[in-house]
Amino acid sequence: MKQIGLKIAVVAAIALTGACAQKPKDLPPPPGGTVVDPNANNGGGDVGNAIIPGSRADFLQKVTSDRVLFELDSYTVDAEDQAILDSQAAWLLANPNVTVTIEGHADERGTREYNLGLGDRRANAAKNYLVSRGVPASRMTTISWGKERPAAVGSDESAWAQNRRAVTVIPQ
Amino acid sequence: MKISAPMLPLTALALIGAAAAGAQVPAPVQQPQAQAPAESEELVVDVEGGISAPMPIAVPYMPTPASVSTQAGETGALGRQVAEIVASDLRNSGIFTPRGPAGLPAISYPQVTAPDFGYWGGTGSQALVQGFVQANANGTLTVGCYLYDVYAKKELTRQGYVVEPRDWRRAAHKCADAVYSRLSGESPFFDSRIAYIAESGPKDNRVKRLAIMDSDGANHRFLTNGQSTVLTPRFSPDYKQIVYLSYVDKRPRIYVYDIGSGRQRVVTESTNQTFAPRFSPDGKWILYSMSVNGNTDIYRVSANGGQPVRLTNTPGIDTGGSYSPDGTKIVFESDRSGGQQLYVMNADGSDQRRISFGGGRYATPEWSPRGDLIAFTKMAGNFRIGVMSPSGGGERLLTNSWQDEAPTWSPNGRIIQFFRSSQGRSGKSTVWQVDLTGSHERQIPTPLDGSDPAWGPLLP
């Protein structure tokens, strides 16, 4: 998952620059701090250094990211998100037997119940885009976690930006 | 957890007590029901805040006519604990400054019905609560509770409670309720329970368990083991069931938990997520939200299951529905205008009207059991707990912290509990309460962190 974390950090940094936000107290680790070895063991699905096609590890290696991030209170899939989802769609079309769960999440700066609705919106926004790219809806289920499962545990803009997300999860 | 016998008039109890104690206690004088004194003479305490200071009230330890060992402990020790609970309840209401029981002179059993007004008058206490705990031959306990006006040197009320030993704390809460009601004119609320979510573990993998406790945090009990995330519990009006959201099987849906049997059942079968459940005041209906392809609406279903009825159909997230106490209206939140705001509709979904216009976002509306106010979370910078009238007027914010959320009303509509979150990676949630003046705020003690408190009605 380190590879993913690095990509998020970059995206978050871009988002911060774009939003002209105040300097957060808790910046994500600088790029370069984590060098990703493409041959490293990425978890499930590996046999030695060989990644099994159709596995979670295969997905994580092939796609731009397993997640798309959203603006505050938004579920709009922007151009950057589309590029990420395009890479996911390509993988899903190349692996037609894999079913996935898309998890929708919100940051902590919302009320619990509303965020369950918001997470559902985000999961479905990602799902609907993948459907528009030819992935059958029957291969995707959605679940909203609201603000219950943050990816970043800080209480600052960079953490919240990482938590407003829809994550495509391949079975282990 | 029921009072096992009907409450006896205390006159009878005191006579029984006198007999048991060898007729040492003078039988209480049967006074004709006095006319209500003129307002200027009446000893009252002001719940609304305003100009009155909290009322000094003395609560000495409660004696026992005979030391008896019971399932709940020795009667003398119980008398001391009952007095401590009464004083604690009164203090936590915000409108009393209890004195004692520690540090006050011991009261003899005969003095319970014959207070030394001369002494108490010199202590500055305006009111005095005395009582006793007695073990009965059939294994029950009798708790006597007497309230006196110290300056007028007269009795204001007397109550007697016959309880199973395991319910001895309820007798203490009922005594505090009797005192609170008599002096404030408000309905009682201490003898009630709270369901909430007990939280533990790291912020990104928090374990959440369904738990219940008395209104003061005592008699705490976990109902679920934390394997599945659970959220937003609500008691049924009869306290027999709790409706809540569970992620069991990785499918967020609303369940009903039967407290007697420990069994859980899905309320309504759907492949879509269902959440934000609320019982109707008569317990017959469950209001909930369902998300279908990113759009969330409010539905109603019989508490026994059956065909749901959809109440909202506007694009957006409609959730957090809460019934008015008479069951005819529902307040809910919707982002149909672009951000979360509060709306009121008829119970059948007709006549939906926005009531919040104060700037910022409004969420988690809860209709007061008195019907006069709606509590909410207001998000404008900080997340704060506030109240407004059902027509949207008279907005008042009661708290001001980084993140206060999800108000729930005391049974008498005078106190609001909510949960408060702190910032950062070690941020956690705790349960708090505040009165309607906003000036009496305190944390409710819980063994773990806590969120989503839901205050039940007065215990049956």
Interface residues (C-beta under 8 A of the other chain):
Chain A: D73 Y75 T101 E108 R109 G110 T111 R112 E113 Y114 L116 G117 L118 D120 R121 A123 N124 A125 N128 I143 S144 E148 R149 P150 A151 A152 V153 G154 S155
Chain B: P202 K203 D204 N205 R206 K208 T229 L231 T232 L245 K250 R251 P252 Q273 F275 A276 S289 S291 N293 G294 N295 T296 I317 T319 G320 E333 D335 G339 Q340 A363 T364 T377 M379 F383 Q403 E405 A406 S421 Q423 G424 R425 G427 S451 D452
